[in-house]
């Protein structure tokens, strides 16, 4: 539900604009408000799981996400809808970090690899499915709900999942006394993430006004103060929001670098691909979503069948996945260069499937390795940092690739030409990931 709602709203935006007679500047906060709240509260949400139990925080986050989905579906105006979307983002920040923390604690060995493969498959399926499901719901107009069905579809899923939490999820509380939440650290981390994500989300469309640079400079100050306070709290035996020992574990630190690099090319890829398919090839949201299913098919294949390859090759399986991504993106670049916005859509779908296969081979194993050496007592904090790294990577990537696309269009390039330039940058980022995975530890065993 959480990842689906990042993408499904794109299909609903035109109908929302018509219903509420809103302009693009107002409606864009349906995306920005959700993503901002989601990213900014993620570290605090993860640490709350360490403090109060991961199953409990998962259940509270799931319940709040379901309730705010109802509020989105019944909103009578744009301000109420934006407020409910912010509530969804906060709920997601409480929910998501508990998932990887629970997987990390409940599984080991090959079972852990399979669990993370299922997790990655869920993330990828939701990202691709958002394009398809959103378009289908709008086209079907179930019970005359129109765009509201894109939010109300979460309700039966959320209720069913809540009924299963108590029976199937472990408590997820580490042994020993529960830490107290570091409120100062939570405030600094939240403010710092807002100061990073907000200008990256709003800057490209606004032409990078002065306040975006002030925010980014302020973020550097806030994170410097955060690091200083976390070290002081840890030195006197307290419970910092971000235990410094997290970042001394090689797998965690190197894994975060890889996560940011990899996610630079995820949301940004979906963003420019949607522009190419809908604005360039003039496909409807539903037909564009169907083309995305080629990428999903490749992702499904390697997510399900790639476990043995990861077990044999270790971190080199991730390098292979990044190499497949590069090949798929360059193959699509050749297609676009030859045919522009014309030609058979099959020639677009084939390299997309190769790209999806590469993504599937990287996503699950990478997320699994980041938390491999993290102590159970700080698994929630580690999961929160991991999820924040994903969101920051996505935000920076969209700003970077979006800037490449806009600059190409301003210089007179066609949509196909601008898209082709973005493909080359994305291929370069994927090659960077293939190199950076060499920083990860060779072992896949949890340390004693």
C-alpha positions as CSV (number, residue, x, y, z in Angstrom):
1,X,0.0,0.0,0.0
2,X,2.7,2.4,0.9
3,X,4.7,2.1,-2.3
4,X,1.6,1.8,-4.4
5,X,0.4,5.2,-3.1
6,X,3.6,6.8,-4.3
7,X,2.7,5.9,-7.9
8,X,-1.1,5.4,-8.0
9,X,-1.8,9.1,-7.3
10,X,-0.2,10.0,-10.6
11,X,-3.1,8.5,-12.4
12,X,-5.6,10.3,-10.2
13,X,-4.1,13.8,-10.5
14,X,-5.9,14.9,-13.7
15,X,-9.3,13.9,-12.3
16,X,-8.6,15.6,-9.0
17,X,-7.7,18.8,-10.8
18,X,-11.0,18.7,-12.6
19,X,-13.1,17.9,-9.6
20,X,-11.5,20.5,-7.3
21,X,-10.8,23.1,-10.1
22,X,-7.2,23.2,-8.9
23,X,-4.1,24.2,-10.6
24,X,-0.8,22.2,-10.9
25,X,0.8,24.1,-8.1
26,X,-1.8,22.9,-5.6
27,X,-2.2,19.4,-6.8
28,X,1.6,18.7,-6.8
29,X,1.4,18.8,-3.0
30,X,-0.5,15.5,-3.2
31,X,2.8,14.0,-4.2
32,X,5.2,16.4,-2.3
33,X,3.3,16.3,1.0
34,X,3.2,12.5,1.1
35,X,6.9,12.0,0.1
36,X,8.1,14.8,2.5
37,X,6.3,13.4,5.5
38,X,7.3,9.8,4.6
39,X,11.0,10.7,4.2
40,X,11.3,13.2,7.1
41,X,9.8,10.9,9.8
42,X,11.4,7.6,8.7
43,X,14.4,7.6,11.1
44,X,12.2,8.5,14.1
45,X,9.7,5.9,13.0
46,X,12.4,3.2,13.0
47,X,13.7,4.2,16.4
48,X,10.1,4.1,17.8
49,X,10.1,0.4,16.9
50,X,13.3,-0.1,19.1
51,X,11.6,1.8,21.9
52,X,8.0,0.4,21.9
53,X,8.2,-2.9,20.0
54,X,8.2,-3.4,16.2
55,X,5.0,-5.3,16.0
56,X,3.2,-2.6,17.9
57,X,4.6,0.2,15.7
58,X,3.8,-1.8,12.6
59,X,0.2,-2.2,13.7
60,X,-0.2,1.5,14.7
61,X,1.3,2.6,11.4
62,X,-0.9,0.2,9.4
63,X,-4.0,1.4,11.3
64,X,-3.2,5.1,10.7
65,X,-2.4,4.5,7.0
66,X,-5.8,2.8,6.6
67,X,-7.7,5.6,8.4
68,X,-5.9,8.3,6.4
69,X,-6.7,6.4,3.2
70,X,-10.4,6.7,4.1
71,X,-9.9,10.5,4.7
72,X,-8.3,10.8,1.3
73,X,-11.2,9.0,-0.3
74,X,-13.9,11.2,1.3
75,X,-12.0,14.5,1.2
76,X,-14.3,17.4,0.2
77,X,-11.6,19.7,-1.0
78,X,-8.0,20.0,-1.9
79,X,-6.7,21.2,1.5
80,X,-8.3,18.2,3.2
81,X,-6.9,15.8,0.7
82,X,-3.4,17.2,1.0
83,X,-3.6,17.0,4.8
84,X,-4.8,13.4,4.6
85,X,-1.9,12.6,2.2
86,X,0.6,14.1,4.8
87,X,-1.1,11.8,7.4
88,X,-0.5,8.9,5.1
89,X,3.2,9.8,4.8
90,X,3.6,9.9,8.6
91,X,1.8,6.6,8.9
92,X,4.1,5.1,6.3
93,X,7.2,6.4,8.2
94,X,6.0,4.5,11.3
95,X,5.2,1.3,9.3
96,X,7.9,0.8,6.7
97,X,11.1,0.7,9.0
98,X,9.5,-2.1,11.0
99,X,9.3,-4.4,8.0
100,X,13.0,-4.7,7.3
101,X,13.8,-4.8,11.1
102,X,11.4,-7.7,11.6
103,X,12.8,-9.6,8.6
104,X,16.3,-9.0,9.8
105,X,15.6,-10.4,13.3
106,X,13.2,-13.2,12.3
107,X,15.3,-14.9,9.5
108,X,18.8,-16.0,8.9
109,X,20.8,-17.7,6.2
110,X,19.0,-18.7,3.0
111,X,15.6,-18.0,4.6
112,X,16.6,-14.4,5.1
113,X,17.6,-14.1,1.5
114,X,14.3,-15.5,0.4
115,X,12.4,-13.2,2.8
116,X,14.2,-10.1,1.4
117,X,13.5,-11.4,-2.2
118,X,9.8,-11.4,-1.4
119,X,10.1,-7.9,0.1
120,X,11.9,-6.6,-3.0
121,X,9.3,-8.3,-5.2
122,X,6.5,-6.5,-3.2
123,X,8.3,-3.1,-3.6
124,X,8.8,-3.6,-7.3
125,X,5.4,-5.0,-7.9
126,X,3.8,-2.1,-6.1
127,X,5.9,0.5,-8.1
128,X,4.9,-1.1,-11.4
129,X,1.4,-2.0,-10.3
130,X,0.7,1.6,-9.3
131,X,0.8,2.6,-12.9
132,X,-1.6,-0.2,-14.0
133,X,-4.0,-0.2,-11.0
134,X,-4.4,3.6,-10.9
135,X,-5.2,3.7,-14.6
136,X,-7.6,0.7,-14.3
137,X,-9.5,2.2,-11.3
138,X,-9.9,5.6,-13.0
139,X,-11.2,3.9,-16.2
140,X,-13.6,1.6,-14.4
141,X,-15.1,4.4,-12.3
142,X,-16.3,1.8,-9.7
143,X,-19.6,2.9,-8.1
144,X,-19.0,6.3,-9.5
145,X,-16.1,6.9,-7.1
146,X,-13.7,8.0,-9.8
147,X,-10.3,9.0,-8.4
148,X,-11.4,8.3,-4.9
149,X,-11.1,4.6,-5.5
150,X,-7.3,5.0,-5.8
151,X,-7.3,5.7,-2.1
152,X,-10.2,3.6,-0.8
153,X,-8.7,0.5,-2.4
154,X,-6.3,0.5,0.6
155,X,-9.0,0.0,3.1
156,X,-9.9,-3.7,2.7
157,X,-6.2,-4.5,2.4
158,X,-5.3,-2.6,5.5
159,X,-8.2,-4.1,7.6
160,X,-7.3,-7.6,6.5
161,X,-3.6,-7.1,7.3
162,X,-4.4,-5.7,10.7
163,X,-6.4,-8.9,11.5
164,X,-3.3,-10.9,10.7
165,X,-0.7,-8.9,12.7
166,X,-1.2,-10.4,16.1
167,X,-1.2,-14.0,14.8
168,X,1.7,-13.9,12.4
169,X,4.2,-11.2,13.4
170,X,6.7,-11.6,16.2
171,X,6.8,-8.9,18.8
172,X,10.2,-7.8,17.5
173,X,11.4,-6.3,20.8
174,X,15.1,-6.8,21.5
175,X,16.3,-8.3,24.8
176,X,17.1,-5.9,27.6
177,X,15.6,-2.5,28.6
178,X,13.8,-0.6,25.9
179,X,15.6,2.7,25.0
180,X,14.0,6.0,25.5
181,X,13.3,8.1,22.4
182,X,15.9,10.9,21.9
183,X,13.5,13.8,21.2
184,X,16.3,16.3,20.4
185,X,17.8,13.9,17.9
186,X,14.3,13.2,16.4
187,X,13.7,16.9,16.0
188,X,17.1,17.5,14.3
189,X,16.8,14.5,12.0
190,X,13.3,15.4,10.9
191,X,14.2,19.0,10.3
192,X,17.3,18.0,8.4
193,X,15.5,15.6,6.2
194,X,12.8,18.2,5.4
195,X,15.5,20.7,4.5
196,X,16.9,18.2,2.0
197,X,13.8,16.6,0.5
198,X,11.6,19.8,0.2
199,X,14.0,21.8,-2.0
200,X,14.8,18.7,-4.1
201,X,11.0,18.2,-4.6
202,X,10.1,21.8,-5.3
203,X,13.3,23.2,-6.7
204,X,13.3,21.8,-10.3
205,X,9.8,23.1,-11.1
206,X,10.3,26.4,-9.3
207,X,13.6,27.2,-11.0
208,X,15.7,26.7,-7.9
209,X,14.9,30.0,-6.1
210,X,17.0,31.3,-3.2
211,X,15.1,29.5,-0.5
212,X,16.0,26.0,-1.9
213,X,19.7,26.8,-1.5
214,X,19.2,28.2,2.0
215,X,17.4,24.9,2.9
216,X,20.2,22.7,1.6
217,X,22.8,24.8,3.5
218,X,20.6,24.6,6.6
219,X,20.4,20.8,6.2
220,X,24.2,20.6,6.3
221,X,24.2,22.6,9.6
222,X,21.4,20.5,11.1
223,X,23.1,17.2,10.3
224,X,26.4,18.4,11.7
225,X,24.6,19.4,15.0
226,X,22.8,16.0,14.9
227,X,26.1,14.1,14.7
228,X,27.6,16.1,17.5
229,X,24.6,15.6,19.9
230,X,24.4,11.8,19.0
231,X,28.1,11.3,20.0
232,X,27.6,13.2,23.2
233,X,24.5,11.2,24.2
234,X,26.3,8.0,23.4
235,X,29.4,9.0,25.3
236,X,27.5,9.5,28.5
237,X,25.7,6.2,28.2
238,X,22.4,7.5,26.8
239,X,20.2,6.2,23.9
240,X,20.8,8.4,20.9
241,X,18.4,8.3,18.0
242,X,21.2,7.2,15.7
243,X,23.7,5.1,17.7
244,X,27.2,6.0,16.3
245,X,28.1,2.3,16.4
246,X,25.7,1.8,13.5
247,X,28.1,3.6,11.2
248,X,31.2,1.8,12.2
249,X,29.9,-1.5,10.9
250,X,31.4,-1.8,7.4
251,X,28.4,-3.6,5.8
252,X,26.0,-0.9,7.0
253,X,28.0,2.1,6.0
254,X,29.0,0.7,2.6
255,X,25.5,-0.6,2.1
256,X,24.0,2.9,2.6
257,X,26.3,4.3,0.0
258,X,25.1,1.6,-2.4
259,X,21.5,2.2,-1.5
260,X,21.7,5.9,-2.2
261,X,23.5,5.3,-5.5
262,X,21.1,2.6,-6.6
263,X,17.9,4.6,-5.8
264,X,19.2,7.6,-7.6
265,X,18.1,5.7,-10.7
266,X,14.8,4.2,-9.5
267,X,12.1,6.8,-9.0
268,X,13.8,9.1,-11.6
269,X,13.6,6.2,-14.1
270,X,9.9,5.8,-13.6
271,X,9.5,9.6,-13.8
272,X,11.1,10.1,-17.2
273,X,9.8,6.8,-18.6
274,X,6.2,8.0,-17.8
275,X,7.0,11.3,-19.6
276,X,8.3,9.5,-22.7
277,X,5.4,7.0,-22.9
278,X,2.5,9.5,-22.1
279,X,3.8,12.8,-23.6
280,X,6.1,11.3,-26.3
281,X,4.2,8.3,-27.5
282,X,0.8,9.7,-26.4
283,X,-0.2,6.5,-24.5
284,X,-3.1,6.7,-22.0
285,X,-2.1,6.1,-18.3
286,X,-3.6,2.6,-18.6
287,X,-1.7,1.7,-21.7
288,X,1.5,3.2,-20.3
289,X,1.0,1.1,-17.2
290,X,0.7,-2.0,-19.3
291,X,4.1,-1.2,-20.9
292,X,5.5,-0.9,-17.4
293,X,4.5,-4.6,-16.9
294,X,7.4,-5.6,-19.1
295,X,9.8,-4.2,-16.5
296,X,7.8,-5.9,-13.8
297,X,8.1,-9.3,-15.6
298,X,11.9,-9.0,-15.6
299,X,11.9,-7.9,-12.0
300,X,9.7,-10.9,-11.0
301,X,11.9,-13.4,-12.8
302,X,15.1,-12.5,-11.0
303,X,13.5,-11.7,-7.6
304,X,12.1,-15.2,-7.5
305,X,14.9,-17.2,-9.3
306,X,17.9,-15.1,-8.3
307,X,18.4,-16.4,-4.8
308,X,20.7,-19.3,-5.9
309,X,22.7,-16.9,-8.0
310,X,23.2,-14.6,-5.0
311,X,24.2,-17.6,-2.8
312,X,26.9,-18.6,-5.4
313,X,28.2,-15.2,-6.4
314,X,27.7,-13.1,-3.3
315,X,28.1,-9.4,-3.9
316,X,29.1,-10.1,-7.6
317,X,25.5,-11.0,-8.2
318,X,24.6,-7.4,-7.4
319,X,27.3,-6.3,-9.8
320,X,25.7,-8.6,-12.4
321,X,22.3,-7.1,-11.8
322,X,23.7,-3.5,-12.2
323,X,25.4,-4.7,-15.4
324,X,22.0,-6.0,-16.7
325,X,20.4,-2.6,-15.8
326,X,23.1,-0.9,-17.8
327,X,22.6,-3.2,-20.8
328,X,18.8,-2.7,-20.7
329,X,19.1,1.1,-20.5
330,X,21.6,1.3,-23.3
331,X,19.4,-1.0,-25.4
332,X,16.5,1.3,-24.9
333,X,18.6,4.2,-25.8
334,X,19.4,2.6,-29.1
335,X,15.7,2.0,-29.7
336,X,14.8,5.6,-28.9
337,X,17.7,6.9,-31.0
338,X,16.5,4.8,-34.0
339,X,12.7,5.3,-33.7
340,X,12.2,8.4,-31.5
341,X,8.5,8.3,-30.4
342,X,7.5,5.9,-33.2
343,X,8.1,2.2,-33.9
344,X,6.7,-0.9,-32.4
345,X,6.2,-0.7,-28.6
346,X,7.6,-4.2,-28.4
347,X,11.1,-2.8,-29.0
348,X,10.6,-0.6,-26.0
349,X,9.3,-3.4,-23.8
350,X,12.2,-5.8,-24.5
351,X,15.1,-3.7,-23.0
352,X,12.7,-2.6,-20.2
353,X,12.4,-6.3,-19.3
354,X,16.2,-6.6,-19.2
355,X,16.4,-3.5,-17.0
356,X,13.7,-5.0,-14.7
357,X,15.7,-8.2,-14.4
358,X,18.7,-6.2,-13.3
359,X,16.7,-4.2,-10.7
360,X,15.3,-7.5,-9.3
361,X,18.8,-8.9,-8.9
362,X,20.0,-5.9,-6.9
363,X,17.1,-4.7,-4.8
364,X,16.5,-7.6,-2.4
365,X,20.1,-8.8,-1.8
366,X,21.2,-5.1,-1.3
367,X,18.6,-4.4,1.3
368,X,19.4,-7.7,3.0
369,X,23.2,-6.9,3.2
370,X,22.8,-3.4,4.7
371,X,21.3,-4.7,8.0
372,X,23.2,-7.9,8.2
373,X,25.6,-6.9,10.9
374,X,23.3,-4.6,12.8
375,X,22.7,-5.4,16.5
376,X,19.0,-6.3,17.4
377,X,18.9,-3.5,19.9
378,X,19.3,-0.9,17.2
379,X,17.7,-2.8,14.3
380,X,14.8,-0.3,14.1
381,X,17.2,2.7,14.0
382,X,19.1,1.0,11.2
383,X,16.0,0.2,9.3
384,X,14.9,3.8,9.6
385,X,18.2,5.1,8.2
386,X,18.0,2.5,5.4
387,X,14.5,3.6,4.5
388,X,15.6,7.3,4.6
389,X,18.5,6.6,2.4
390,X,16.1,5.1,-0.2
391,X,13.9,8.1,-0.1
392,X,16.8,10.6,-0.2
393,X,18.3,8.7,-3.2
394,X,14.9,8.8,-4.9
395,X,14.5,12.5,-4.3
396,X,18.0,13.5,-5.4
397,X,17.6,11.2,-8.5
398,X,14.4,12.8,-9.6
399,X,15.9,16.3,-9.2
400,X,19.1,15.2,-11.1
401,X,17.4,13.3,-14.0
402,X,14.6,15.9,-14.1
403,X,17.2,18.6,-14.5
404,X,18.8,16.7,-17.4
405,X,15.4,16.3,-19.1
406,X,14.4,19.9,-18.7
407,X,17.8,21.2,-19.8
408,X,17.6,19.1,-22.9
409,X,14.1,20.3,-23.7
410,X,15.1,23.9,-23.2
411,X,18.0,23.4,-25.6
412,X,15.6,22.4,-28.3
413,X,15.7,18.6,-28.0
414,X,12.6,16.5,-28.7
415,X,11.0,14.4,-25.9
416,X,12.7,11.4,-27.4
417,X,16.1,13.2,-27.4
418,X,15.7,14.4,-23.8
419,X,14.7,10.9,-22.7
420,X,17.7,9.5,-24.5
421,X,20.0,11.8,-22.6
422,X,18.5,10.7,-19.3
423,X,19.0,7.1,-20.3
424,X,22.7,7.6,-20.7
425,X,22.9,9.3,-17.3
426,X,20.9,6.4,-15.7
427,X,23.2,3.9,-17.4
428,X,26.2,5.7,-15.9
429,X,24.6,5.6,-12.5
430,X,24.1,1.8,-12.8
431,X,27.7,1.3,-13.8
432,X,28.6,3.3,-10.6
433,X,26.6,0.8,-8.6
434,X,28.4,-2.1,-10.2
435,X,31.6,-0.6,-8.9
436,X,30.3,0.4,-5.5
437,X,29.1,-3.1,-4.6
438,X,32.7,-4.1,-4.3
439,X,32.8,-2.1,-1.0
440,X,30.4,-4.6,0.6
441,X,31.7,-7.4,2.7
442,X,32.1,-10.7,1.0
443,X,30.4,-12.7,3.7
444,X,26.7,-13.2,3.8
445,X,26.7,-14.7,7.3
446,X,25.4,-12.7,10.3
447,X,28.3,-12.0,12.8
448,X,28.2,-13.8,16.1
